[in-house]
Amino acid sequence: MSYAPFPPGPPAQHPVGAAPSGAPAPRVRARSVVGTLVVLALLWGLVLVIAHGGLQTVTGQALDEVALAQAKADRTGYFPGFALVVSQYLPEVVAVVAGLVALVWAVRYRRWTAALCATGAVLAANVTTQFLKHGVLDKPDLGIQQIASNSFPSGHTTAAASLLMALLLVAPAHRRAKTGRWGAFLAAVVGMTTVLNGWHRPTDAAAALLVVGGWGLLAALAERLIGLARARSGRGARGTAAGNIQRLREDRSRRRRQRSWREDRGDSAFVPPAHERQAQEQQARQWQERERAASSYGAVNGQPEPWQQGVRRDVEDGSPWFPARPRVATAVMLLVLSAVLLAAAVWWPYPTVAGTLAGRITLLAGYLGIAAAAALGWAAVAARLRSPLR
């Protein structure tokens, strides 16, 4: 008489942050931390370069003033009244919506560590901007700009962009690509509207976006270090609601399988011997442990094991791997275009003033610089969030 083989059931999902038994202990490679710090130095080094060029040099102040005057002249000629009204409230609307969505995602997907790191990044970015503006940087009066008071970096841009960065940090893996793409786009648009509204010059907005990108990079690194520390200590899922629910499901599934063996199915029922049941249970446990080890191996080493070539690679929270957006190549392309247009404005054979072709080239270079700063910051953070190795 035959009987149905023991169904192993679905593989038990590995709780977030907990290291499975038999899997290699998660770790952070030194080159990953060093790479993050190098990118951070690049972002904040660009802030210092922009600050020196836009505040301390005659050419920088002149180009900034021409771009601002050109933006003010374009307000009445190219934008309807409704668009101008929307641009006045766009930074506040973007900041509020991004903050609310980030809060909803943090609660829904239980991204508590990411939410804590994102909150710290938002506060640190805004404090850094105000400290640089009022306590560190000074704009000398070179007789070029009408208002010599320092507005570098932009507080409006920092407030909205920091909450967009927080949204990227708390986003689950399957939403990071779109969140990064749209976050960088909206951050750039907010920076451009501060120039269009006459609140800030292009260098102010670009520097604010780079400051936000740097703190977002540190927040992503802190989240990774905290998550791996919890995984190594075995406290990642212990005591959390997600871990308790997962253990409850596993226990319930195990009890159901045991109860199915003891059910009375009449005279034709066949109960396998105890040693066969134990062998089947052992086989099912080995299969589950193998799946867990496969997920952890891919998360730690960034590639599947030899016997796991056809298994999808997962990231540390159990969700599938997704590409980082925006791309670093996009940021580099925007940066090169901005530099080319800026060089054309500097070496223009005629005076660079608002209302001329040179003035429009200067404003376009400023807008592209803002977009490049947003793309560079968001691409760096998205790349670090893409997998545990980055």
C-alpha positions, 0 to 999 in steps of 0.5 A, spaced: 500 500 500 502 506 498 501 513 501 503 520 499 510 522 500 511 528 506 510 535 503 516 539 505 511 545 504 514 552 502 521 554 504 521 558 511 522 565 509 528 568 513 527 573 518 529 580 517 536 581 520 537 574 523 543 570 520 540 563 519 543 557 522 549 554 517 550 560 513 556 564 513 556 570 518 554 577 515 560 582 515 562 588 512 568 589 507 573 594 509 573 596 501 565 597 502 566 602 507 572 605 504 568 606 498 563 610 501 567 614 505 571 616 498 564 618 495 562 622 501 569 626 500 567 627 493 560 630 494 562 634 500 569 636 496 564 639 490 561 643 496 567 646 498 569 647 490 562 650 489 563 655 495 570 657 493 568 659 486 561 662 487 563 666 493 570 668 493 571 669 486 569 675 481 567 670 475 563 666 480 559 671 483 558 674 476 555 668 473 551 667 479 548 674 478 547 673 471 543 666 471 539 669 477 537 675 473 536 671 467 531 667 471 527 673 473 527 675 466 524 669 464 518 668 469 514 673 465 516 671 458 515 663 458 511 661 464 504 662 465 501 665 472 499 659 474 505 655 474 509 661 478 504 660 483 505 653 483 512 654 484 512 658 490 509 653 494 512 647 490 518 646 496 513 645 501 508 641 498 514 636 496 517 636 503 510 634 506 508 629 501 515 626 501 515 626 509 508 623 509 510 617 504 516 616 508 512 615 514 507 610 511 512 606 508 516 605 514 510 603 518 508 598 513 514 595 511 517 595 518 523 599 516 525 602 523 532 602 523 532 605 516 527 610 519 531 612 524 537 613 520 533 617 515 531 622 521 538 623 523 540 624 516 534 629 515 536 633 521 543 633 520 543 636 513 538 641 515 543 643 521 549 643 516 546 647 511 544 653 516 551 652 520 555 653 513 550 659 511 551 663 518 557 660 521 562 658 516 561 661 509 562 668 508 560 672 501 565 678 500 562 684 497 566 684 490 561 690 487 558 685 483 551 682 486 546 687 488 545 683 495 552 681 498 549 677 504 550 670 504 545 665 501 549 659 500 547 653 501 539 653 500 535 652 506 529 651 501 532 646 497 535 642 503 529 641 507 525 638 501 531 634 498 532 631 505 525 628 506 526 626 499 532 622 501 529 620 507 523 617 502 529 613 498 532 610 505 526 607 507 523 605 501 523 597 500 527 594 495 522 593 490 520 601 490 527 603 490 529 604 483 522 608 482 523 612 488 531 614 486 529 616 479 523 620 481 526 623 488 532 626 484 528 629 479 523 632 484 529 634 488 532 638 481 526 641 480 525 644 487 532 647 486 530 650 479 524 653 482 528 656 488 532 660 482 526 661 478 523 664 484 529 669 485 530 666 492 537 663 491 542 662 485 544 656 482 550 654 486 546 655 492 541 649 490 547 645 487 551 645 494 544 644 498 543 637 494 550 635 495 550 636 502 543 632 502 547 626 498 552 626 503 548 625 509 544 620 505 550 616 504 552 616 511 545 614 513 545 608 508 552 606 511 549 606 518 543 602 516 547 597 513 552 597 519 546 596 524 543 591 520 549 587 520 551 588 527 544 585 529 544 579 524 551 577 527 548 578 534 542 574 533 537 580 535 535 582 528 528 578 528 528 576 536 523 580 539 520 584 533 513 583 531 515 581 524 520 575 527 514 573 532 509 572 526 514 568 522 515 564 528 508 563 529 507 561 522 512 556 522 510 553 528 503 552 525 505 549 519 509 544 523 503 542 527 499 542 521 503 537 518 504 533 524 496 533 525 495 530 518 499 524 520 495 522 526 488 523 522 484 517 522 482 516 514 478 509 515 481 502 514 485 504 508 489 509 511 496 508 512 501 511 517 508 511 515 513 508 520 516 513 525 523 512 522 520 514 515 517 520 518 523 522 521 527 521 515 522 525 511 522 531 516 530 531 516 529 532 509 524 537 509 529 541 514 535 540 510 531 543 504 529 549 508 536 550 511 539 550 504 534 555 501 536 560 507 543 559 506 542 560 499 539 567 501 544 569 506 550 567 501 547 571 496 546 577 501 553 576 503 557 575 497 553 578 492 553 572 488 550 565 488 553 558 490 555 554 485 549 549 486 545 555 486 546 558 479 538 558 477 536 561 484 534 569 484 539 573 488 536 577 494 538 583 498 538 583 506 531 584 507 529 578 503 526 582 497 529 581 490 535 585 487 533 591 483 538 596 479 540 603 482 536 609 479 538 614 477 545 611 474 552 614 475 553 615 468 547 620 468 550 624 473 556 624 470 553 626 463 549 632 466 556 634 470 560 634 463 554 638 459 554 643 465 561 644 465 561 645 457 556 650 458 559 654 463 566 654 460 562 657 454 559 662 458 566 664 461 570 665 454 564 668 451 567 673 446 561 678 448 559 681 455 555 676 459 549 679 461 541 677 462 537 677 456 543 675 451 545 668 448 550 668 453 545 669 459 541 664 457 547 659 456 549 661 463 542 659 466 542 653 462 549 651 465 546 653 472 540 648 471 544 642 469 549 643 474 543 643 479 540 636 476 547 633 476 548 635 483 541 631 484 543 625 480 550 624 483 547 624 490 541 620 489 545 615 485 551 614 490 545 613 495 541 608 491 548 604 489 549 603 496 542 601 498 542 596 492 546 590 495 550 589 502 556 589 498 555 596 496 
